[in-house]
Amino acid sequence: MSIKILHTADWHIGKQLLKIDFLEDMNLFLHWLIKCIEENEINVLLMSGDLFDQANPSQLAMKQYYYFLKQLLPLKCKVILTGGNHDSPHVINAPKELLEILDITVVGGVPEAVSELFVEIEVDNQKVVVAAVPFLRDKDIRNVVPGESYDDKIELIRHGINTYFSGVNEYYKANHNGVPFIVMAHLYAQGASVSESEREIQIGNQAGVESAIFGEEPHYVALGHIHRPQIVGKSHIRYSGSPIALSFSEKEDRKEVVILELEGNEFNISSLPIPQFRKLISIKGTVEEVKKVISNYKSESSLIDLAEVLIEEENENIEHIRILEELLTTESENGLQILKGSIKFKNELAGTSKLLTKGEDVSDFSPLQLFEKRLEQDASIESTQDFVNAFKEIMESMQSSDSID
């Protein structure tokens, strides 16, 4: 019997998209995952960060998480879970000692000693060792230098991440050399294809790292943070992606989990598609074309499909704006709910283009998105990038201080 490992990430439990709660989407995924683990005789489940969508998840989100773990217990599947940039290390680590009794290892934030990252697993005399590296915050990987420039900070962050993973590999060689080795990480690897639903990490991903930082030691690198499943650099360095589409930019993504099967000292790597529980679609065209698509739409999903409407007309017409507003306030029809829409007139007067969303309010945006919207309103600002970078640095420093004991 070989050791079988399932790699997943970026569940974002508690996620909402413009007031549409993805609670039921996640319920369906977790139910499917339980069956997948049972049917494929998975020995180890790796979850590489962003368990929750918010640092302070709701009671409902916490209940969903713990109910999943309860369902998993009879399957005797080892769980290793790390914190991501959305997660609070304290929230993830709070039940750490209790979960250890249930063979569930959580690493919410960077521990004091690198040895605490390592988990050795043995099944039928076969061994695997996992370094469960969580999201590396600024304070975890470098010391702040007074008077440092923006470019200096980017370079120091990259250097800090590289140094940290070098330390992980050195510990592996000194204590587990020769044992098949997996590294978990939650970060942005340069070259990865991103979607709009990923929030900025370490100054808007500009401190993204090259896949070479993981070194030659790992036999597999289980990445989280990017929501599109993909290989980065080499075939054994992979993002599993998020299990459900979290934004319209992910509407074409094929969601999957990665399955590793250890044979000898090497992993056979394959992917398993996740069923699509609802579709996210874009409907483009004139008012009449859009209305026709909506009226003829037939959903085959178990949940209500969600749509964004993109209308383009030749001439400005207040009636077309009214129709768009009506579409956004109409209850779902044919298994389709219109969440947001825009209308553009080719011969528009200045400033008459409209973007509308259903039930939109401040909570639908990240702090950075709100700040960028505010900058757009000030015509006296010629270059906004310096303001954006400064804002990101402030947000990072606040996140770092929030995670201090």
RATA-V728060 format. One record per backbone hydrogen bond with DSSP energy under -0.5 kcal/mol. CO is the residue of the C=O (numbers start at 1). NH is the residue of the N-H. Records with the same first field share a line. If there is no record, write none. Layout:
CO = NH, NH
//
This chain:
3 = 262
4 = 43, 44
5 = 260
6 = 8, 46
7 = 258
8 = 48
12 = 15
13 = 53
15 = 22
16 = 18
17 = 20
19 = 21
20 = 17
22 = 26
23 = 27
24 = 28
25 = 29
26 = 30
27 = 31
28 = 32
29 = 33
30 = 34
31 = 35
32 = 36
33 = 37
34 = 38
35 = 39
36 = 40
37 = 42
38 = 41
43 = 78
44 = 6, 46
45 = 47, 80
46 = 8, 48
47 = 49, 82
49 = 10
50 = 11, 12
51 = 13
55 = 57
58 = 62
59 = 63
60 = 64
61 = 65
62 = 66
63 = 67
64 = 68
65 = 69
66 = 70
67 = 71
68 = 72
69 = 73
70 = 73
72 = 75, 77
73 = 76
76 = 78
78 = 45
79 = 105
80 = 47
81 = 107
82 = 49
83 = 135
84 = 87
87 = 89
88 = 92
89 = 93
90 = 94
93 = 96
95 = 99
96 = 100
97 = 101
98 = 101, 102
99 = 102, 104
100 = 103
103 = 79, 105
104 = 106
105 = 81
107 = 83
113 = 116
114 = 117
115 = 118
117 = 132
119 = 130
121 = 128
123 = 126
126 = 123
127 = 180
128 = 121
129 = 182
130 = 119, 132
131 = 133, 184
132 = 134
135 = 137
137 = 140, 141
138 = 141, 142
144 = 146
145 = 148
149 = 153
150 = 154
151 = 155
152 = 156
153 = 157
154 = 158
155 = 159
156 = 160
157 = 161
158 = 162
159 = 163
160 = 164
161 = 165
162 = 166
163 = 167
164 = 168
165 = 169
166 = 170
167 = 171
168 = 172
169 = 173
170 = 174
171 = 175
172 = 176, 177
176 = 179
180 = 129
181 = 219, 220
182 = 131
183 = 222
184 = 133
185 = 224
187 = 189
188 = 190, 209
189 = 192
192 = 194
195 = 198
201 = 205
202 = 207
203 = 206
205 = 208
209 = 190
210 = 213
211 = 214
212 = 215
214 = 218
220 = 183, 222
221 = 223, 238
222 = 185
223 = 240
224 = 187
227 = 229, 242
230 = 239
231 = 233
232 = 234
234 = 232, 237
236 = 221, 238
237 = 232
238 = 223, 240
239 = 230
240 = 256
241 = 9
247 = 250
248 = 251
250 = 253
253 = 255
255 = 274
257 = 272
258 = 7
259 = 270
260 = 5
261 = 268
263 = 266
266 = 263
267 = 269
268 = 261
270 = 259
272 = 257
275 = 277
277 = 302, 303
279 = 281, 306
281 = 308
282 = 284
283 = 310
285 = 312
286 = 290
287 = 291
288 = 292
289 = 293
290 = 294
291 = 295
292 = 296
294 = 297
305 = 337
306 = 281
307 = 339, 340
308 = 283
309 = 311, 342
310 = 285
311 = 344
313 = 346
314 = 347
317 = 320, 321
318 = 322
319 = 323
320 = 324
321 = 325
322 = 326
323 = 327
324 = 328
325 = 329
326 = 329, 330
333 = 336
334 = 299
335 = 305
336 = 333
337 = 307, 339
339 = 358
340 = 309
341 = 356
342 = 311
343 = 354
344 = 313, 346
345 = 348
349 = 352
354 = 343
356 = 341
357 = 359, 360
361 = 364
362 = 365
366 = 370
367 = 371
368 = 372
369 = 373
370 = 374
371 = 375
372 = 376
373 = 377
374 = 377
375 = 378
377 = 379
378 = 381
380 = 382
384 = 388
385 = 389
386 = 390
387 = 391
388 = 392
389 = 393
390 = 394
391 = 395
392 = 396
393 = 397
394 = 398
395 = 399
396 = 400
397 = 401
398 = 402
399 = 403
401 = 404
//
